Amino acid sequence: MKFPTPLVRGRLIKRYKRFLADVSLDTGELVTATCPNTGSMLGLAVPGAVVWLSVSASPTRKYPHTWELVEANLGRGPVLVGINTSHPNRLVSEAITAGLIPELSGYATLRREVKYGLSSRIDILLEDPQKGLAYVEVKNVHLSRQAGRAEFPDSVTARGVKHLVELSAMAAAGHRAVMLYLIQRDDAEHFALAGDIDPRYAEAFAAARDAGVEAIAYACRLTPQEIAIARAVPLEV
């Protein structure tokens, strides 16, 4: 996924009200950017951090800038981290179509945001006359508290628990159900659950695996020009 316009570089002043961030651009301009992330962004919303923003030309946008990337450093040098949670579904869909996720290849059709379960929408529904249905839920991952170890979630997520329960129901009905953790950082060597942050999510994940829900994780390669799915990452769960 290429960014449609060049990203602009700056330094974070502060993130506030969850959806807003004040940034000092390298040009000296001070701007307020939309923060497309409802999580805690633990370790990433640090004042002074280098950030990258996209810029919209829409005249109706109150805040033309959107926070896309942040530089993080866990002792191995700076690494770009994607914080925009609206990108993963598109990234995964493009990767499946291009055959870059072997576990999800060979399906005839792919649809996004399909209604299922109890008033929910599955991120990706794969359908094939021979293979049947595969329900794929995508979670954005950007938390890392230890070099090489990506974790989810970064805050308590009742919605995430609900998704695991509904995937379990699809598996019980005889369909494939897959939880895909998309890691928007290139320094991940393995993936683990942050059970200390949300014990209920960890419990729901274990129950879902017992019910037949599959889990896979992929890390991204990020630059100020594009984000692309790069490689599979082993699960430490």
Secondary structure by P-SEA (a helix, b strand, c coil): cccccbbbbbbbcccccccbbbbbccccccbbbbbccccccccccccccbbbbbbbccccccccbbbcbbbbbccccbbbbbcccccaaaaaaaaaaacccccccccccccccccccccccccbbbbbccccbbbbbbbbbccccccccccccccccaaaaaaaaaaaaaaaabbbbbbbbbbccccccbbbbcccccaaaaaaaaaaaaabbbbbbbbbbbccccccccbbbbbcc
